[in-house]
Amino acid sequence: MAEPAIRKIIHVDMDAFYASVEQRDDPALRGRPVAVGSSARRGVVAAASYEARAFGVRSALPSVTALRRCPDLVFVPPRFEVYRAVSRQVHAIFAEFTDLVEPLALDEAYLDVTANRAGLPSAWATARAIRARIHAETGLTASAGVSYNKFLAKLASDQRKPNGQFAIQPGEGAAFVAALPVDRFHGVGPATARRMHEAGIRTGADLRAWSREALVHRFGKAGGWYHGLARGEDHRPVNPHRLRKSVGSETTFGADLTDPAAIERGVLAMADDVWAWCERTGTRGRTVTVKIKWADFRQSTRSHTPGGAVTSRAELHRVSLALIRSVLPAARGIRLVGVTLSGLGGRAEDPVAPELALAGD
């Protein structure tokens, strides 16, 4: 039996996407440290330009910390409609090179170019052509990783940022992964990385020294996945029909709140954001989750799945209020609330799903 063809996968990642769009559209911002977000005391950086990153400013950093690190930082409010429009331009370019495009976010995607629709001599040449088209049509730069699976392609796209590309060839994956910290592995979050560190696993080489059985015993089902990653293995296909699993919105209050009415107003505002997206996309979901971040930065979630899909703004309000009221009156201040709707794709006529228990801390 013939060996299956080696896949040719490209991971394209726009460079500092939100901030780069702002610098493109406002020449006064070019060359300056820019943060997309709010400079308010409780604000958070949504994205940072490379000039800002040189000072240690990163996304999710509190704005006050970002300003301490970079006093000349310029904050601009996000313009998500503009970012979505540019993302559509970029994805239209992808579609000219392959039908197999799996979006991960507005600014990144996997492309399977094994079929070589463009007739270019290599995946490397294809990645260069895509990046050139993006720059010509949007004025923005992108970086790319080229490899034989998704895991390695994503790792490779970080190697020559910004505005560069890197390839990991067949036969090079295991050696490349061996030298990397496990924190760099896509799919290994901060909590898992801490658990790995506690077990003495700090690099891909450390991870490879563990048997599959030992990893499964230590990390559950994910242990088998980590066993493959340590060897540069990833058999997942590029999935152009990958569905979004959830939509959410959250807000950080200007001051810690204990007043139930004020907290509920915050939750309802976030539910309205979520419902606006549902209406715009025609999508419905099944499970409502309310996230609470307390004054001491601890987090709690409360979730509920009504019978069938959530089909109205009023129902989303009702469930969200019931969930937040389960922690009221608040024993301590609340600094952030969020509402997420998951199990997307459901409709009112879908069969009834079993109810989920409330999730505690």
N, C-alpha and C positions, 0 to 999 in steps of 0.2 A: 504494500500500500504506500502511495506517495506521501511524503511528509507534508503537513499543512504549510501553506505559504507563511513566511514571516510577516507579521503585520507591520505596517508603517504608520506610526501614530505621531501626530503633532499636537502639542499643547501650546496654545496661543494665549498670552496674558498681556493685556494692555498695561502700559507703564504708568503707575500713579494715576489711574484713569480719571477719577473725579477732579482731582487737582489739576491734571494736565488739560482737561477740557476748560477749566476756569482760566488757566494761563493762556490757552489758545484764544479764548474769546475776549480777554482783557489784556492787551499788551503791557499795561502798567504792572501786571503781576508776574511777568516773565523774569526769571532769574531771582525771584524773591521767595522766601519761605512762606508757603501758603498752606493753610489748613481749611478744609471744608468742614463746617460745623458752626457751633455757637461759642462765643467767648464768654458767655455768662458763667457765673460762679459754679453752677452745677452742669455746665456744658461739657460735651464730649467731642473729641476729634473724630470725624467720620472718615477722613482721608487726608493724607499729607503729601506735599510735593517732595521731590528728592532734595531740594534745598532745605526743607524743614526736617527731613529724615536725618540729615547730617548732624542735627542737634539732638537726635534721639526722640523726635516727635513721631508718633505712630498712631494708627487708628485705634480707637477705644481708649485713648489716653485722656484723662480729665483735662479740660481746657486750662485750668489754673496751673496744672503741672506743666503742660505744653508751653505756656507763657513764661514760666520760670526757666525752662530749658532754653527757650528762644524768645527773648523779649521783643524782637522785631517781627514776630510771627503775625501774618495777616490772615484774619478769619473771613471767610466768605460763606454765605448761606448756601445750602445744597440746592441744586436745580435738577431734581430727579427726572422730570420730563425731558430735559435736554440730554441727560446721560442715556436715557432709554432710546431716544432718537438716534444718537450716535451708535449705540449698541446695535440697533437694527441695521445701520449702514454696514457695520463690521460683519454682522452675521450674513448679510447679503453677499459680501465678498467671499466668505467661507463657502456659501452654497454654490459658487461658481467652480470650486475646486473639488467638492465632494458632497454627496448626499448624507454622508455619515458624520454629522456634527452633533456633539453632545454639549449643550451649554451648561456651565457650572454657575455662572453669575453673569451680570451685565458685561463684565470685562474679561471673561475667560471662557475657553471651551476646548474640548478635545476634538480632533479631526482624524478620521481614519482615511488615509490617502493611498491605501494599498492598491486600489483599482487604477490610480494614476489617470484620472479624467483629463487633467491638463496636459498630459503627454510630456512632462518634464523628466529630466534624466534621473532624478532622485527625490526622496522626501526632503532632503536638505534644500535642494533647489526650489521645491514647492513652498517650503516655509519662507524662504527668502522672497519669493514672488508674492506670497500673501502679505508679508510685512510691508513690502514696497507698495502694494495696492492700498493697504490701510493708510499709510503715510500720505500717499498721493490724494486720496479721496477725503480724508478726515483731518489731515495736518497733525496727526498724533502718531506716536511710536508704540510698537508692540515688541515683546520678546517672545521667543519660541523655544520649546524643547522638542527634540526629535528622538524617537526611540522605537522599540518594538513592543512596548506595552504602555498602558496609561500611567502607571505608578512612576516608571522611569522618565517618561516624557514630562510629567509635571515637575519632577525633581530637576530635570535638565533645564527647564525654562527659567529657573532661578539663577542659573550659573553665570549668565552674561547680561544681567539686567543693569541698566535699562538699554533698550534698543539693540539687543544682540540675540544670538541663538547658540545652542549647544546641542551636541548629539551624543547619545550613549548607544554604541553599536552592539549588535548581537555578540554575546560572549564577554561583554564588558560589564554587564549589569551587576553581578555578584560582587566584583571587586570595587565597583563604584559605591555600592551600598555599604560595604564593609567599613569604609572610612568615615561614614556620615554619623553624626549624633542622631539618636532615635527621635529627638525632638523635631528633626527636619522631615520625618516621614509623614506624608499625607495620610490621615486616618489615625495618627497617634496624637491625641490631644494632651493638654497640660496635665490632666489628672492621670492618664495612662502613663505618660512619660515619668511622672513622679513615682508611680508604682514600679516601673521598670528600673529606675535609678535605685530604688530601695532593694531591688533584687540583684543589683550589680550590673544591670544592662544599660550601658550608656552609648554604645555604638552598634552599627549593623553587625560588626564582627562579634560583639558580645551576644547579640541576639541569635546569631547563627550557631553559637555553641550550645544552645538549648535544643532539646529534642521537641518534636511536635507534641508529644504526650505531656511533657513538662510544661510547655507553654499553655496548652489547653487546660491543664490542671490549675495553673496560676491565673490565667486570664479568661477562662471560659472559651466559648466558641470562637472568639476573636483570636485565640492563640494559634489556630490553624492559619489564619490570614497573616499573622505576624511571622510565622514560620516561612511562608512563601516570600514575604517582602524581604526577609534577611538574605534571600537567595536571588533577589531581583526578579521574582516571579509575580505575575499578575495576569490572569486569564480573562479578565472582564472585557467584553466587547465595548466598543464605542456605541452608545445607545441614543439614537436621535429622538427616541420617544420617551426619554426619561421625564417623568412627571414631577412637577414641584409638589412637595409633600406638605408644606405648611405656609401660612402667611401670618405675619405678626407685626405689631407696633408697640413701642414702649416709650415712656417719658420719664425723665428725672425731674423731680419737683425742685423748685427754687429753694425750699427749706423742708426739712423732715416734717411730715404731716402725721397728726394723730386724729384730726377731725374727720369723722366718718363721711360726712357730706362731701368734703373736699376730696377725699380719697376716691369716693365713688364717682365724682365728676371726672377725675383723671382716668379711671377705668372706662367710663362711657366714651370719653374722647378717643381712647385707643381702639375701642370696639368700633367706633365710627370710621376710623382710618382703615381698619380691616374690612369692614363691610363695603366701603367705597371701592376697594380693590376687587372684592367679590363681584360687585355690580359691573365694574368696568370690564372684567374678564369673563363674566358669566359662569364663574366657578363657585361651587358650594363645598362645604366641609362638614365633618361629623363631630370632631372633638374640640371643645373650647378649653383653653388653658389660660389661667391668670398667673402671672409671675409677680412676685413681691420681693423687692430688695429692701431690707431693713436698715435702720440707721447704723448698725454695726457691720454692714455689708454682707451679712448672711442672707441667703436667698431661700424662698419657699415657692412652691407651685401648687396650684389647685386645678384639677382637671375634671371635666364631666362630658360624657357623650349622651346626648338626648336620643330618643328614638328617631332613626333616619338622619338625614342631613339637616343642618341649620339653614332655613330657607328664608329668613327675614331678619332685618335689622332689629326689630323688636325682640325676636327670640334670642339673638346674640346679646342684646342688652340684658335680657332677663337672666340668661345663664351666667354671664359675666358678673352681674351684680350678686347673684346667689353665691358665686365662688368667693368674691372679695369679702362678702359679709360673713363668711365662715371664719375670718380672722379678725373681725371687728367686734367690739372696740379693740383697737390695736394696743398691745401691751407695751410697745415701744414705737418710736417714730418710723415712718415708711419714707424712703428716699426715692423709690422708683416703683412704677407698676407697668405691666405690659399685658397685652391680650394677644393670644395666638389661636388661629383656627387651623387644625390639621385634619388629615384624612381627606385631602382635597379631591374633588372629582365627583363627589356624591350629589344626588339630586333629591328633591322631595319625594319622588316616587320610589326611591331605592328601598330595599328591604330594611327592616329595623335591625340596628346593631345592638349587641348587648351593652348594658350600661357599665362604665368603668367606675371603680371606686375612687373616692377623692384621694389624691396623692398628698402626703404630708411633706414635712421638711426633708 
